[in-house]
């Protein structure tokens, strides 16, 4: 048990006697563990405050060999066209933080470039948001030997615990929408070196069932500028007519629409466009963007639950969340 004291020599055991609870209940209450009722937590805090007791978190962590912290590693590189304030990863992070702080853990937000820093080195586990091109981010983090949970798409034969959206279903729903509209000369816009994007593309092509042709373009960024540049370049090729664009992100789709508008190609009258993520800007874009919705906040909660299981020695398996095609005007 912890032996932290105040200047008056009060220990956690003494505090337990005064509060009429066990020492472990005092420890849990002072770190806001959900295993203790709110009424008991308030009672213990009140008695601790009256006695001038302060919980020695550092001593507790040293004694238990744990930091009670989890490092959330964001794979994406911040860029002007895709800042960290983008709904991805903030919605995922919101769900993660909600679940971990409720369980008494602190959350350290960092990037793959800062894995050697003390807060990350001392974390009890790692949550990776984004697998990276060819999965290089997953490979780097697995070398740390810490419990690891990843947001993305499961890799065949891998034992990594992955939480993600059903990207194949998301791609299939876009294909079905185009077929309903009679669109068969299609463009897929996204870097298929990323496992999630590859799954979206595969689901898209499979669902077409040979009823259309697909031209794959592979921008290396998920930005408005990249989408604009790709479609602008394609429009210069007279031998590449198309009537539908499925983009691996909303920003790519918005850039594609701008490129089409500059050539007086109306959306959706001439070319239909579907994005991915259903970001807040999709509904307010002009025209409002049809997009595949991901339940990112729910995904964050699930990532945290898997991490808590791993850190507590419990089994955890990969799990995929559903997607929903939000049909608007494009």
C-alpha positions in Angstrom: 0.0 0.0 0.0 1.1 3.6 -0.6 2.8 5.4 2.4 2.6 8.9 1.2 2.4 11.4 4.1 1.6 15.1 4.7 3.7 17.3 6.9 1.7 16.0 9.9 2.7 12.4 9.1 -0.7 11.2 7.9 -0.5 8.1 5.7 -3.0 6.6 3.3 -3.8 3.9 5.9 -4.7 6.6 8.4 -6.9 8.3 5.9 -8.7 5.0 5.2 -9.5 4.7 8.9 -10.8 8.3 9.1 -13.0 7.7 6.0 -14.2 4.3 7.2 -13.0 2.5 4.0 -10.2 0.2 2.9 -6.8 1.6 1.9 -7.2 0.3 -1.7 -10.5 2.2 -1.9 -8.7 5.4 -0.8 -6.1 4.8 -3.5 -8.7 4.3 -6.1 -10.8 7.2 -5.0 -7.9 9.6 -5.1 -7.1 8.7 -8.7 -10.7 8.9 -9.8 -11.1 5.2 -10.5 -14.5 4.1 -11.9 -14.3 1.2 -9.5 -15.3 3.5 -6.7 -18.7 5.2 -6.5 -18.9 9.0 -6.9 -20.3 9.2 -3.3 -17.3 7.4 -1.9 -14.8 9.4 -4.0 -16.4 12.6 -2.7 -16.2 11.4 0.9 -12.5 10.4 0.6 -11.6 13.7 -1.1 -13.4 15.6 1.7 -11.6 13.8 4.5 -8.3 14.2 2.6 -8.8 17.9 2.2 -9.8 18.3 5.9 -6.6 16.5 7.0 -4.3 18.3 4.5 -3.5 15.1 2.7 -2.0 15.1 -0.8 -1.8 11.9 -2.8 1.8 11.2 -3.9 1.2 10.1 -7.5 4.9 9.7 -8.3 5.4 7.4 -5.3 2.4 5.3 -6.3 3.6 5.0 -9.8 7.2 4.1 -8.8 5.9 1.5 -6.4 3.6 -0.1 -8.9 6.1 0.2 -11.8 3.4 2.0 -13.9 2.9 5.6 -15.1 -0.8 5.4 -15.5 -0.4 7.2 -18.8 -1.0 6.2 -22.4 0.7 7.9 -25.4 -1.5 8.6 -28.4 0.8 8.8 -31.4 -0.6 10.7 -34.4 0.9 9.4 -37.7 -0.1 12.3 -39.8 2.3 15.1 -40.4 0.8 18.5 -39.7 0.4 20.6 -42.9 -1.3 23.8 -43.9 -3.8 21.9 -46.0 -4.5 19.3 -43.3 -3.9 20.7 -39.8 -4.1 18.7 -36.5 -7.4 20.6 -35.9 -9.0 18.5 -38.6 -11.8 16.3 -37.2 -9.5 13.4 -37.7 -7.7 13.0 -35.3 -9.6 15.2 -32.9 -12.8 13.1 -32.8 -10.8 9.9 -32.2 -8.8 11.7 -29.5 -12.0 12.9 -27.8 -13.3 9.3 -27.4 -9.9 8.0 -26.3 -9.5 10.7 -23.6 -13.0 10.3 -22.3 -12.5 6.6 -21.7 -8.9 6.7 -20.4 -9.3 9.6 -18.0 -12.4 7.9 -16.5 -10.2 4.9 -15.8 -7.6 7.0 -14.1 -5.1 7.3 -16.9 -3.5 10.5 -18.3 -3.2 10.9 -22.1 0.0 12.1 -23.8 -0.5 13.3 -27.3 2.6 13.1 -29.6 3.8 12.2 -33.0 5.9 9.4 -34.5 8.9 11.7 -34.6 8.9 12.1 -30.8 9.0 8.5 -29.7 12.3 8.9 -27.8 10.9 11.6 -25.5 10.5 10.9 -21.7 6.6 11.1 -21.6 6.3 8.5 -24.4 9.1 6.3 -23.1 7.4 6.2 -19.7 3.9 5.4 -21.1 2.2 2.1 -20.2 0.8 1.7 -23.7 0.6 3.2 -27.1 -2.4 4.1 -29.3 -1.5 4.8 -33.0 -3.8 6.9 -35.1 -2.9 6.0 -38.7 -0.8 3.1 -39.9 1.3 5.1 -42.3 2.3 4.2 -45.9 3.0 0.5 -46.2 2.4 0.2 -42.4 5.8 1.7 -41.4 4.3 3.5 -38.4 3.0 0.3 -36.9 6.4 -1.4 -37.5 8.2 1.4 -35.6 5.9 1.3 -32.6 5.8 -2.5 -32.3 9.6 -2.3 -31.6 8.9 -0.6 -28.3 7.5 -3.7 -26.9 4.6 -1.9 -25.2 0.9 -2.7 -25.5 -0.2 -1.3 -28.9 -3.6 -0.6 -30.4 -3.9 0.9 -33.9 -6.6 2.9 -35.7 -6.7 1.6 -39.3 -7.4 -1.5 -41.3 -6.3 -5.0 -40.2 -3.3 -6.5 -42.1 -3.5 -10.1 -43.1 -1.5 -12.3 -40.8 -0.7 -9.5 -38.3 -1.3 -9.9 -34.6 -1.6 -6.2 -34.0 -4.9 -5.1 -32.4 -6.7 -2.8 -34.9 -9.8 -0.7 -34.5 -11.2 0.9 -37.6 -14.2 1.5 -39.9 -15.4 -1.1 -42.4 -13.5 0.6 -45.3 -14.6 -2.1 -47.8 -18.2 -1.5 -47.0 -17.6 2.3 -47.3 -16.1 1.9 -50.7 -18.9 -0.4 -51.8 -21.6 2.1 -50.8 -20.0 4.7 -53.0 -19.9 2.3 -55.9 -23.6 1.4 -55.5 -24.5 5.1 -55.4 -22.7 5.7 -58.7 -24.4 2.7 -60.3 -27.8 4.0 -59.2 -26.9 7.3 -61.0 -25.8 5.5 -64.1 -22.2 6.6 -63.6 -19.7 4.1 -65.0 -16.5 6.0 -66.0 -15.1 6.5 -62.6 -12.0 7.9 -60.9 -10.7 6.7 -57.5 -8.7 9.4 -55.8 -6.4 8.2 -52.9 -3.0 6.8 -52.0 -3.5 3.1 -51.9 -0.2 2.6 -50.1 -2.3 3.3 -47.0 -4.1 0.2 -45.8 -7.4 2.0 -45.1 -7.4 3.6 -48.6 -6.5 0.4 -50.2 -9.5 -1.3 -48.6 -11.8 1.6 -49.7 -10.6 1.2 -53.3 -10.9 -2.6 -53.2 -14.5 -2.4 -51.9 -15.3 0.2 -54.5 -14.0 -1.9 -57.4 -15.5 -5.2 -56.2 -19.0 -3.6 -55.8 -18.9 -2.3 -59.3 -18.8 -5.9 -60.5 -17.3 -5.0 -63.8 -20.1 -2.6 -64.6 -17.7 0.4 -65.0 -14.1 1.4 -65.5 -12.0 2.9 -62.7 -9.0 5.1 -63.2 -6.9 5.2 -59.9 -5.0 8.4 -59.1 -2.7 8.4 -56.1 -2.1 11.8 -54.5 0.4 11.6 -51.6 -1.6 13.9 -49.4 -5.2 14.0 -48.2 -5.6 17.7 -48.9 -7.8 20.1 -50.9 -4.8 21.1 -53.0 -3.9 17.5 -53.8 -7.4 16.8 -55.0 -7.5 19.9 -57.1 -4.1 19.1 -58.7 -5.0 15.5 -59.6 -8.4 16.3 -61.2 -6.9 19.4 -63.0 -4.2 17.2 -64.5 -6.8 14.6 -65.5 -9.0 17.1 -67.2 -6.1 18.1 -69.5 -6.1 14.6 -70.9 -8.7 14.6 -73.6 -8.7 10.8 -73.7 -9.8 10.3 -70.1 -13.5 11.2 -69.9 -15.1 10.5 -66.5 -18.5 11.0 -64.9 -17.8 10.1 -61.2 -15.1 10.7 -58.6 -14.7 8.7 -55.4 -12.2 10.5 -53.1 -10.5 8.9 -50.0 -11.1 12.0 -48.0 -13.5 15.0 -48.0 -10.7 17.4 -48.6 -9.6 15.5 -51.7 -13.3 15.5 -52.9 -13.6 19.3 -52.3 -10.5 20.0 -54.3 -11.8 17.8 -57.1 -15.1 19.8 -57.2 -13.2 23.1 -57.4 -11.1 21.7 -60.3 -14.3 20.7 -62.1 -16.0 24.0 -61.5 -13.0 25.9 -63.0 -13.7 23.9 -66.2 -17.4 24.6 -66.0 -18.2 21.0 -65.4 -21.2 21.1 -63.1 -21.5 18.7 -60.1 -23.5 16.5 -60.0 -25.0 17.2 -63.5 -21.9 16.3 -65.4 -19.7 14.6 -62.8 -20.8 13.1 -59.4 -18.4 13.3 -56.5 -18.3 11.3 -53.2 -15.9 12.0 -50.3 -14.9 10.0 -47.2 -15.1 10.9 -43.5 -18.2 13.1 -43.5 -16.4 16.0 -41.8 -18.4 18.9 -40.5 -17.5 20.9 -43.6 -19.1 18.3 -46.0 -22.6 19.3 -45.2 -21.9 23.1 -45.6 -19.8 22.8 -48.7 -21.3 24.2 -51.9 -22.7 21.9 -53.3 -23.2 19.9 -50.0 -20.9 16.9 -50.3 -22.1 13.3 -50.4 -19.7 11.4 -48.1 -19.0 8.1 -46.3 -19.5 8.7 -42.5 -17.1 7.2 -40.0 -18.0 7.0 -36.3 -14.7 8.4 -35.1 -15.6 9.2 -31.5 -17.0 5.7 -31.0 -13.8 4.5 -32.5 -11.8 6.4 -30.0 -13.7 4.9 -27.1 -13.2 1.4 -28.5 -9.4 2.1 -29.0 -9.1 3.0 -25.3 -11.1 0.0 -24.1 -8.8 -2.3 -26.1 -5.8 -0.6 -24.6 -7.1 -1.0 -21.0 -7.7 -4.7 -21.7 -4.1 -5.2 -22.9 -2.6 -3.2 -20.0 -4.6 -5.3 -17.6 -3.4 -8.6 -19.1 -6.8 -9.3 -20.8 -7.2 -10.5 -24.4 -8.2 -8.0 -27.1 -9.1 -8.6 -30.7 -9.4 -6.3 -33.7 -12.8 -4.8 -34.4 -14.4 -2.8 -37.2 -17.2 -0.2 -36.9 -19.9 0.4 -39.5 -20.0 3.2 -42.1 -22.9 5.1 -43.5 -23.2 6.9 -46.9 -24.5 10.4 -46.3 -26.3 11.3 -49.5 -26.4 15.0 -50.3 -26.1 17.0 -53.5 -22.9 15.8 -55.2 
